[in-house]
Amino acid sequence: MAFIANYKVVKIKNIPFSQSISTLLPYEIPERYRNSFYLANAAFFDSTNWFLHRAYEVIFPTLKKRLSELEPYTLQSNNKVAEKVEQIVRILDQCNSVIDVRFPFKRDDGSYEVVRGFRAHHGLTTGYASCLGGLRINENITRDHMKALSVLSTYRNACMGINMAGAHGGIKICPKNYSENELQNIVELYTAELIKKGYCTYNLTIGGERDVIQPDINTSEREMSWISTSFAKYTGQSLNVAAAGKPSEYGGIENYEKMSSHGTFLTMDFFLNNEPLMTKIGLTKGMKGKTFIIQGLGKLGAPLSNQLVYNGAVCVGVKEKAAYIYDPNGINLNQLYEHKAKTGSIENFGPCKAYENDSIYTEQCDILIFAAHQKSLICYIANDVKAKMIVEAADGPISPTSHKILTGRSKLVVPDIYACSGATIASYLEYLKNMNQMRICQGELLRFSRNVYENILNRISEEEQKIAVSGSSVQSVSPEVHPSVIADSVEYVLTDTSNEIVRLLDLHQLRTDIRTAAYMVAIENIFSTLFYQKKFL
């Protein structure tokens, strides 16, 4: 069996496809997504959907069984039930909307430029009235990226038990080329364009759809504060509704920026301490002494590396855009950070090699972490990866073909839908806190979300004495929530999700395929919501 990758034919050696039972199941991955498996340059949207529909293949009999237990399908034939489930899958498949806006803005020197932006919504057909997803600023983004990331957002939210559909947006510029004043102008104009298109129509009096934007690549609490003030300016509504990851004075939560890397660390730690899985992949239990190579030392990669080293792991490799460092004896990260701060790159540091290729991914280590961008690992490199655990600390770094190679060789891939969820959980908690301040009924807020979130709100009430709960409604909430409560809550949600993933991993004999199990957790949650509402039945 061979695949074409960058015009090079790569033969894949004896991969035991752990989910080979899929050929016997009554659901097949749609042809468009199936074909993306063989293409090195496949659209990001199609590759993302290959992973999703691979999970549908496995869980399809379960969905059929659950539907057959509901009226009016209790007496329907097996084929009728299967057709109805397939129909629902097709309804959920595409984005609800994708807008592509262009707007002029005035630069500091008086000249004008046209800026392009995107925002995609996905999953609103689930019955969720609100969306939650990131905003990135990058000159290389495309409409396809926004569609893929909004799909990923829907299923990440569902995997974490969050009752919000997915979204993602982007502004197509290089932020380094603009002053802070120009960036603020661009972000505010982008927000205004979204409001004109009806992308956040929420009104405290009449309700409506909420589109909650959270930070992603090249965005932070600064951009979220600009979005919040711009939303309030153009709508007259609360500035806390439109964004998460805001500064505390705008209704944000302390240490939000740390929750992304903290979440990734927690997902790694959970599986490193799962002895049966570690035995399957040939690693000893625990974090201590594990060696790792990381791609990207940005706002996620650097704090994640620090947390890993603090807990006993050893950094032996760092990959950045124009160079990489590999030292099997370990790298002093503090010295590397100082060098990078002075020079702007990792080049000329110790054993640094000024190569742009990906050969570092094949060096000896226990854990390989991708914390930069999508399509980082292609199949002919995946064949030679020596790491036993591979972590997607960014969205979409591993292609479907590479994923199959890795899991087929009994390697454990900690997927983006799960490993990148720390900031998503923190965003949702900030959203709940902000909505509680506006005295929105707790029952409405938490409808279709996992019970763990009600427990978290109750814990905040008991430990911080800052939320007073009476009956089913939240009476008041303080704008301040102690950082440790948020960190503990992220761990609480991730542990709950991790246990669900392991349950499905064992139940469906998926061996080390955490990704498929994580998507199945999300699918179960979405279909439970649909079946409860009797939607599309």
C-alpha angles and dihedrals in degrees: 000000000000138000132201112240121171089337090303121117111228121193115210115218121226100314110186100212100218092204097050088135085081089085087065096048124100094238129072131193107258112261095247092058093037090058091052088068090072098044123088089197097044117149113268089233091056094046091050090051091050089063091045096049091044085063090047088057091058099040097040095097089052092051090049092051093050093048092048088059092059128082128283092021099060091097098033122114121259090250093053091051091048091050091052093050090048089050091055091048089053091049091053093045106085134053116266090224142345120196124198112194132185123192136169122238134183118242125217091259092056097255122125130233134184115232125198124214140175140201125181130191123201135174101026088128087073088077095253109138096206140052130216124191148124138278121214131186112211136134093226101057120120138191088256091057091053092050092049094046092049090054090048089048093054093052095040089054090048092046088056091047093249115153096220132101122235132267141165135183141182145190112217103223138098103250092206089069095062137066121241090254091053092047091051090050091050094048093047092049090047090052090049090053091052091051091049089054091051095248095143110026098158116144124182090223103045103019118220139162120331123205108192113196120205131187121273133154113357092355130102142156088303094064091041090056090051090051091048095051092043091051091050091047096052099038106028088229131123113298089221095069104071106051145030128203089054127153113273092252088061093051097276128141127247119259093013091143090061096054096080095060091035090056092050090049091051093051091050093046092050094056095038086060094048099099098193091054093044089052090053093054096038101250130125118243120270142032099266115109096004114141121220142188117205131198110212131017097208131124091308103028097052099050091041091053090049092051092048092050091046088056095051105273121130124227109220100163143031126187123194131166101279103021148014138211125212124178118159089202092062138266125254100232096192091057090046092052090051091050092048092048091053099041104025094237144047092249117125093020113135111293092002117152117206095221127131095199126102100242092118088072089068095053121111115276140123098235131032116196127195110200104157124059147333126284093028097139119049126187102260090054092043089060090066101040110129098188115107095208122044119191126202101209088162132051116276103346095146123062121222091252092051090047091054091048092051098045090042088059091051095256119145117235115196098207132222094241087065108021094053096049101097094089091042092057091046090050091052092049090050090049091051091049092050094047091048089056087060089053095246111170111265091220090058093044095051099037109137093000121122117275090241090078092058087051090052092052089049091050091051088052094051101040103034099027088216101117121057113201122195119178110314098334134078110234101189143350134196116231089230122079118176112250093232090060091057093046091048090047092053088052091047092054094043093050090051091049093044091055090051091051092051090048092055092041089059097036094055096034093238093158105203099347099121091160095063091045091050092051088049091055088053093046092050091053094048094047091046087057093047094046092047090053091041085229118173090000 
